[in-house]
Amino acid sequence: MTEHDETDVLVVGSGIAGLASALAAAREGADVTVATKATRPEGASSWWAQGGIAIARDDPEQFKADIVEASSDTADPEAVDVLVENANAAVQDVLLETLDVEFDTTGMDEDGDGEADFDFGREAAHSSNRILHVDASTGKHIHVPFLNYLDDHDDVTIRDDTAALELIRHEGRVHGAVLESDGDFEPTYAGAVVLATGGIGDLYPRTTNPAGSTGDGIAMAALAGADVTDMEYVQFHPTVCVANDSPFLVSEAVRGEGAVLRNGEGERFMPDYHEDAELAPRDVVARAVKTERDATGEVTLDVSPLDFAGEFPDLVGKCEDHGVAYEDGIPVAPAEHFLCGGVDVDEHGRTSLDRLYAVGECARTGVHGANRLASTSLLEGLVWGLRAGEDAAGKEVDVIEAPELLERDPELPERFAGEKFHRLRRVMDEYVGLERDPDDLGRAMAVLRRLKGEVDAYTRTRTSRSLYELRSASVTALLIARQAAENEESVGCHHLVDEASADGGRAPEPRADD
């Protein structure tokens, strides 16, 4: 590992947050390297985003109020101010003027500016129509042109299929990261490092995230000593199609247009749970769906009240590809969707470690509190990405000794990582899921500590991407379980139940060898 690379700003991750960071840093004259283990374009979480991106329009105060209310009044007001007050300008600058994203329009020009008006959508817990979208595939219509734009930028280098294994740090300052590509690894030194590694979907058996969402940025930051906060707030999306072994997200926008949820007896149930019915906050709807599935065996999303084929042709295509007869209702269940916590950052994405930034889902900005408002994730990634990238530029690169990663022992069996992941997911699903029992959280921590200890023993003498992903997942899972156990208050995504009230009793404790 005597050879190394240098760059002014190293961005780890290629979703909207990472790309916005790269764009902003390059605009400041920095030489930027984007290292992403994703393969294009589907490997990044942003590509999978369906609903859209919310903006303030002409009513920022109401937008702020909706964010805070959805969070159960736990969102950081200062962070919410940053998000909302920069929303319109960020979308106008990057998505409309720079990338020329063609959001859906009404086909009419009611304001007389010579252009068709945007077809603003509405989703759960929003009090008005403020969401820009492209059918139900907004993410890829933003992500692909963003990648293409930065590909042509002279100051930006994008390294696909490249994973960050460990941060290079010394005395509270981060100097770069050790990167792995095609089995080779070497240090890349940078004036600043921006973590934009996305979510944690691989920690759960059912998720809306792409494969490879193992919490890498959170784990690397935590192991380097950065503050990590609000990890217990794991959001589950209430409507994921579960008709077969390939679940897919059914956008909240479908409910925003009038679809209703029915239980196995054909009854619409959400009005009994919340006054906003299907448009209640996500945590409320997700728990209601779970309760009704447990009680009646099934929950379906009834799309007959709207022109589903006309308004959501992309989702119709998914239903057809998966053999789902949507006319009879789409079978749905909750699935892990978004982590509201993460690496603690300020209004510019700065972490507690010097020269280390975090943006997007791996960051805890405070905007979401205990529960995220729909269609604010792309916006948060864009706003904080721009702010972090601008702040990260202009810092000197210092080359120091990188951590030594060893390869002195034989390779692990091919099934090793898969078997450990199976064990981890079972623990997280049974004990640290949509509903949690305090005693079960203690059991989860015990199993996860043993798992982390086993993985740590292997990483001392072996280096591979799959092993380090497993390390990231075990570290992140333990952080979630630990912070969930420390929080004795049910709020937002963190919902506590005792053993006596839990429907169906408690599942048996996973064995250490599962």
RAHU-V198765 format. One record per residue. N is the residue number from 1. RES is the residue in one small letter. PHI is phi in radians with two decimals (* if undefined). OMEGA is omega in whole degrees, 0 to 359 (NA if undefined). NEAR is the number of other C-alpha atoms within 10 Angstrom. Layout:
n:res:phi:omega:near
N:RES:PHI:OMEGA:NEAR
N:RES:PHI:OMEGA:NEAR
This chain:
n:res:phi:omega:near
1:m:*:179:12
2:t:-1.33:178:7
3:e:-1.39:178:8
4:h:-2.74:175:14
5:d:-1.97:176:14
6:e:-2.32:177:18
7:t:-2.68:180:22
8:d:-1.16:180:24
9:v:-2.31:175:31
10:l:-1.82:177:31
11:v:-1.84:180:33
12:v:-1.86:182:29
13:g:2.16:187:32
14:s:-2.26:170:34
15:g:-1.37:184:34
16:i:-1.07:181:32
17:a:-1.17:179:34
18:g:-1.15:180:32
19:l:-1.18:177:28
20:a:-1.13:177:28
21:s:-1.08:180:38
22:a:-1.09:180:35
23:l:-1.08:182:24
24:a:-1.14:179:23
25:a:-1.14:179:29
26:a:-1.13:177:23
27:r:-1.09:178:15
28:e:-1.51:178:15
29:g:1.60:181:13
30:a:-1.40:170:23
31:d:-1.49:190:21
32:v:-2.09:171:28
33:t:-2.03:175:24
34:v:-1.82:178:24
35:a:-1.85:182:26
36:t:-2.38:177:26
37:k:-1.36:179:22
38:a:-1.23:167:23
39:t:-1.82:191:13
40:r:-1.36:341:15
41:p:-1.69:193:17
42:e:-1.24:185:15
43:g:-1.30:180:22
44:a:-1.70:184:28
45:s:-1.05:183:28
46:s:-1.04:181:27
47:w:-1.08:186:23
48:w:-1.52:184:23
49:a:-1.11:183:24
50:q:-1.74:196:24
51:g:-0.99:181:28
52:g:2.63:181:31
53:i:-2.28:182:25
54:a:-1.39:174:29
55:i:-2.28:184:26
56:a:-1.39:187:19
57:r:0.93:182:14
58:d:-1.89:182:10
59:d:-2.44:183:12
60:p:-1.09:183:17
61:e:-1.14:178:12
62:q:-1.22:176:15
63:f:-1.06:178:24
64:k:-1.03:181:19
65:a:-1.08:179:16
66:d:-1.13:179:18
67:i:-1.08:182:27
68:v:-1.16:180:23
69:e:-1.12:179:18
70:a:-1.08:181:26
71:s:-1.43:187:26
72:s:1.05:177:17
73:d:1.08:179:18
74:t:-1.93:180:18
75:a:-1.15:178:22
76:d:-1.30:184:16
77:p:-1.00:181:17
78:e:-1.19:178:13
79:a:-1.18:177:18
80:v:-1.08:176:23
81:d:-1.03:180:17
82:v:-1.03:183:17
83:l:-1.08:188:27
84:v:-1.24:184:26
85:e:-1.26:176:18
86:n:-1.86:188:19
87:a:-1.09:186:22
88:n:-1.07:183:18
89:a:-1.16:181:15
90:a:-1.14:179:20
91:v:-1.14:180:21
92:q:-1.09:183:13
93:d:-1.14:190:12
94:v:-1.50:189:19
95:l:-1.37:183:20
96:l:-1.59:186:15
97:e:-1.45:183:11
98:t:-1.46:185:13
99:l:-1.73:179:20
100:d:0.96:177:14
101:v:-1.19:183:19
102:e:-1.66:177:15
103:f:-1.20:181:20
104:d:-1.07:179:17
105:t:-2.17:178:16
106:t:-1.44:185:11
107:g:1.46:181:11
108:m:-2.09:179:13
109:d:-2.13:184:13
110:e:-1.31:180:11
111:d:-1.58:173:9
112:g:1.23:180:9
113:d:-1.65:178:8
114:g:1.52:179:9
115:e:-2.22:179:12
116:a:-1.13:181:15
117:d:-1.27:177:17
118:f:-1.18:177:18
119:d:-1.59:183:18
120:f:-1.20:179:20
121:g:-1.72:178:21
122:r:-2.33:179:25
123:e:-2.28:186:27
124:a:-0.96:176:21
125:a:1.23:170:21
126:h:-1.55:181:25
127:s:-1.59:179:13
128:s:-2.68:178:14
129:n:-1.44:183:15
130:r:-2.54:188:23
131:i:-1.86:173:24
132:l:-1.33:184:23
133:h:-2.69:170:27
134:v:-2.22:187:22
135:d:0.86:174:19
136:a:-2.03:182:23
137:s:-2.40:186:20
138:t:-1.06:186:24
139:g:-0.97:184:23
140:k:-1.22:179:20
141:h:-1.32:171:22
142:i:-1.67:190:27
143:h:-1.17:184:27
144:v:-1.11:177:18
145:p:-1.10:178:16
146:f:-1.17:176:23
147:l:-1.04:181:19
148:n:-1.10:180:11
149:y:-1.11:181:15
150:l:-1.26:174:19
151:d:-1.01:183:13
152:d:-1.59:182:10
153:h:-1.49:184:14
154:d:-1.11:186:10
155:d:-1.74:183:17
156:v:-2.15:174:22
157:t:-2.03:179:18
158:i:-1.85:179:19
159:r:-1.88:178:18
160:d:-1.28:175:18
161:d:0.87:182:15
162:t:-2.28:184:23
163:a:-1.84:170:26
164:a:-1.55:182:29
165:l:-1.69:185:26
166:e:-2.78:177:24
167:l:-1.40:173:24
168:i:-1.66:184:23
169:r:-2.46:179:21
170:h:-2.76:176:14
171:e:0.87:174:7
172:g:1.41:180:14
173:r:-2.19:178:15
174:v:-1.72:184:23
175:h:-1.99:181:27
176:g:2.63:180:33
177:a:-2.67:172:24
178:v:-1.50:183:22
179:l:-1.90:178:24
180:e:-2.10:176:21
181:s:-2.56:177:18
182:d:0.97:177:10
183:g:1.50:178:10
184:d:-1.74:179:12
185:f:-2.39:180:21
186:e:-2.74:181:20
187:p:-1.36:169:28
188:t:-2.10:182:22
189:y:-1.64:184:26
190:a:-2.57:174:28
191:g:-1.17:177:23
192:a:-2.70:178:28
193:v:-2.10:177:29
194:v:-1.97:176:30
195:l:-1.50:179:33
196:a:-2.48:194:31
197:t:-1.60:174:34
198:g:1.43:195:33
199:g:-1.73:190:29
200:i:-2.28:188:28
201:g:-0.99:181:25
202:d:-1.19:179:24
203:l:-1.43:183:28
204:y:-2.24:183:23
205:p:-1.23:180:15
206:r:-2.25:186:22
207:t:-2.63:173:23
208:t:-1.63:182:23
209:n:-1.40:173:26
210:p:-1.26:176:20
211:a:-1.03:180:15
212:g:1.69:179:22
213:s:-1.49:190:22
214:t:-1.94:177:28
215:g:1.22:186:28
216:d:-0.99:183:31
217:g:-1.10:180:30
218:i:-1.11:182:34
219:a:-1.14:180:28
220:m:-1.06:180:24
221:a:-1.13:181:26
222:a:-1.10:180:18
223:l:-1.17:177:14
224:a:-1.46:177:18
225:g:1.84:180:13
226:a:-1.32:178:20
227:d:-1.27:178:17
228:v:-2.23:192:23
229:t:-2.38:171:20
230:d:1.06:183:23
231:m:-1.21:180:24
232:e:-1.23:186:27
233:y:-1.56:179:26
234:v:-1.72:183:26
235:q:-1.55:176:25
236:f:-1.90:178:26
237:h:-1.38:187:25
238:p:-1.34:187:27
239:t:-2.16:173:27
240:v:-2.00:182:25
241:c:-1.14:184:24
242:v:-2.17:183:20
243:a:-1.29:182:17
244:n:-2.65:183:11
245:d:-1.46:179:9
246:s:-2.14:183:9
247:p:-1.11:176:17
248:f:-2.47:183:23
249:l:-1.25:170:26
250:v:-1.92:191:23
251:s:-0.89:175:22
252:e:-1.07:179:25
253:a:-1.06:179:24
254:v:-1.14:175:25
255:r:-1.20:177:23
256:g:-1.11:179:18
257:e:-1.63:173:17
258:g:2.16:178:16
259:a:-1.13:182:20
260:v:-2.21:180:23
261:l:-1.69:179:26
262:r:-2.25:178:23
263:n:-1.49:184:22
264:g:-1.14:177:16
265:e:-1.73:178:12
266:g:1.44:183:13
267:e:-1.56:170:13
268:r:-1.32:190:18
269:f:-2.03:187:18
270:m:-1.08:177:22
271:p:-1.04:178:13
272:d:-1.38:183:10
273:y:-1.78:185:14
274:h:-2.78:181:15
275:e:-1.13:178:10
276:d:-1.57:176:14
277:a:0.88:184:19
278:e:-1.12:180:26
279:l:-1.77:173:24
280:a:-1.23:177:20
281:p:-0.97:187:26
282:r:-1.00:183:27
283:d:-1.10:180:26
284:v:-1.17:182:20
285:v:-1.16:181:25
286:a:-1.09:180:21
287:r:-1.17:178:21
288:a:-1.13:179:21
289:v:-1.08:178:24
290:k:-1.06:181:19
291:t:-1.06:181:16
292:e:-1.23:176:20
293:r:-1.13:179:18
294:d:-1.10:186:15
295:a:-1.44:187:15
296:t:-2.10:175:12
297:g:1.62:184:12
298:e:-2.84:167:19
299:v:-2.33:177:29
300:t:-2.15:174:25
301:l:-1.70:182:25
302:d:-1.49:183:22
303:v:-1.71:182:21
304:s:-1.14:179:14
305:p:-1.22:182:11
306:l:-2.30:175:16
307:d:-1.46:187:14
308:f:-1.06:181:18
309:a:-1.12:182:14
310:g:-1.35:185:10
311:e:-1.58:184:14
312:f:-2.33:182:18
313:p:-1.08:179:15
314:d:-1.13:179:16
315:l:-1.22:175:22
316:v:-1.04:178:17
317:g:-1.05:178:13
318:k:-1.12:178:15
319:c:-1.04:180:18
320:e:-1.14:179:12
321:d:-1.10:183:9
322:h:-1.75:177:17
323:g:1.20:181:11
324:v:-1.74:177:19
325:a:-1.47:187:13
326:y:-1.10:179:19
327:e:-1.08:180:12
328:d:-1.62:184:12
329:g:1.73:181:18
330:i:-1.67:179:23
331:p:-1.17:186:23
332:v:-2.31:175:25
333:a:-2.70:177:26
334:p:-1.21:175:26
335:a:-2.57:179:28
336:e:-0.98:188:25
337:h:-2.28:190:21
338:f:-2.72:175:23
339:l:-1.69:182:29
340:c:-1.39:177:29
341:g:-1.65:180:27
342:g:2.58:179:32
343:v:-1.22:185:29
344:d:-1.20:183:24
345:v:-2.35:176:24
346:d:-1.68:186:18
347:e:-1.22:176:17
348:h:-1.96:179:21
349:g:1.38:181:29
350:r:-1.37:178:24
351:t:-1.56:178:24
352:s:-1.34:176:19
353:l:-1.79:181:19
354:d:-1.10:176:17
355:r:1.25:176:22
356:l:-1.95:179:27
357:y:-2.10:174:31
358:a:-2.47:182:35
359:v:-2.46:178:40
360:g:1.35:188:31
361:e:-1.16:180:29
362:c:-1.35:182:29
363:a:-1.78:171:32
364:r:-1.91:178:27
365:t:-1.46:186:33
366:g:1.73:182:23
367:v:-1.08:189:29
368:h:-1.56:183:29
369:g:0.98:184:28
370:a:-1.56:182:28
371:n:-2.86:184:32
372:r:-1.51:172:29
373:l:-1.30:182:23
374:a:-0.94:174:25
375:s:1.07:172:25
376:t:-1.88:183:22
377:s:-1.26:177:24
378:l:-1.08:180:24
379:l:-1.15:178:24
380:e:-1.05:179:29
381:g:-1.06:180:28
382:l:-1.18:184:29
383:v:-1.13:181:30
384:w:-1.25:176:31
385:g:-1.08:179:32
386:l:-1.09:182:27
387:r:-1.19:180:21
388:a:-1.20:181:29
389:g:-1.07:178:33
390:e:-1.12:182:22
391:d:-1.26:184:20
392:a:-1.30:183:28
393:a:-1.24:173:24
394:g:1.49:180:16
395:k:-1.82:186:14
396:e:-1.27:177:13
397:v:-1.54:176:16
398:d:-2.08:180:12
399:v:-1.63:178:17
400:i:-2.17:179:13
401:e:-1.25:180:11
402:a:-1.49:176:22
403:p:-1.08:181:14
404:e:-1.53:176:11
405:l:-1.82:190:18
406:l:-1.72:175:12
407:e:-2.39:187:13
408:r:-1.74:180:10
409:d:-1.85:180:11
410:p:-1.05:177:8
411:e:-1.09:179:12
412:l:-1.30:177:12
413:p:-0.99:185:8
414:e:-0.99:184:9
415:r:-1.56:186:8
416:f:-1.02:183:12
417:a:-1.10:180:17
418:g:-1.07:180:13
419:e:-1.19:178:12
420:k:-1.19:178:18
421:f:-1.10:178:21
422:h:-1.04:179:15
423:r:-1.12:180:19
424:l:-1.08:182:27
425:r:-1.13:180:21
426:r:-1.10:179:18
427:v:-1.10:182:27
428:m:-1.14:182:22
429:d:-1.19:185:18
430:e:-1.39:190:21
431:y:-2.02:187:25
432:v:-2.23:183:29
433:g:-1.76:185:21
434:l:-1.15:175:24
435:e:-2.24:188:18
436:r:-2.33:174:23
437:d:-1.86:183:23
438:p:-0.95:179:19
439:d:-1.15:179:12
440:d:-1.14:178:22
441:l:-1.10:175:22
442:g:-1.12:177:16
443:r:-1.11:179:16
444:a:-1.04:180:25
445:m:-1.06:180:22
446:a:-1.10:180:14
447:v:-1.17:183:19
448:l:-1.20:176:25
449:r:-1.11:178:15
450:r:-1.09:179:13
451:l:-1.08:180:22
452:k:-1.07:178:21
453:g:-1.08:178:13
454:e:-1.10:182:14
455:v:-1.15:179:20
456:d:-1.00:181:18
457:a:-1.08:180:10
458:y:-1.30:183:16
459:t:-1.24:177:17
460:r:-1.21:185:14
461:t:-2.25:181:14
462:r:-2.39:179:18
463:t:-2.33:173:21
464:s:-2.74:181:22
465:r:-1.10:183:20
466:s:-1.09:179:14
467:l:-1.20:179:19
468:y:-1.26:172:25
469:e:-1.14:177:23
470:l:-1.12:176:28
471:r:-1.08:179:27
472:s:-1.04:181:28
473:a:-1.13:181:27
474:s:-1.20:177:29
475:v:-1.12:182:26
476:t:-1.16:178:27
477:a:-1.07:180:29
478:l:-1.15:177:23
479:l:-1.10:179:23
480:i:-1.11:182:25
481:a:-1.10:182:26
482:r:-1.13:181:19
483:q:-1.24:174:17
484:a:-1.16:179:26
485:a:-1.18:181:22
486:e:-1.34:182:12
487:n:-1.68:184:14
488:e:-1.56:182:12
489:e:-1.90:173:11
490:s:-1.27:178:14
491:v:-2.73:177:18
492:g:0.99:182:24
493:c:-1.23:183:27
494:h:-1.65:186:24
495:h:-2.07:183:20
496:l:-1.72:173:20
497:v:-2.30:174:13
498:d:-1.65:186:15
499:e:-1.08:184:15
500:a:-1.20:184:10
501:s:-1.65:183:9
502:a:-1.21:180:13
503:d:-1.11:173:12
504:g:1.41:179:10
505:g:1.34:184:10
506:r:-1.78:177:14
507:a:-1.23:179:9
508:p:-1.12:181:8
509:e:-1.14:177:14
510:p:-1.07:177:16
511:r:-1.32:182:9
512:a:-1.08:182:11
513:d:-1.74:179:9
514:d:-1.22:NA:12
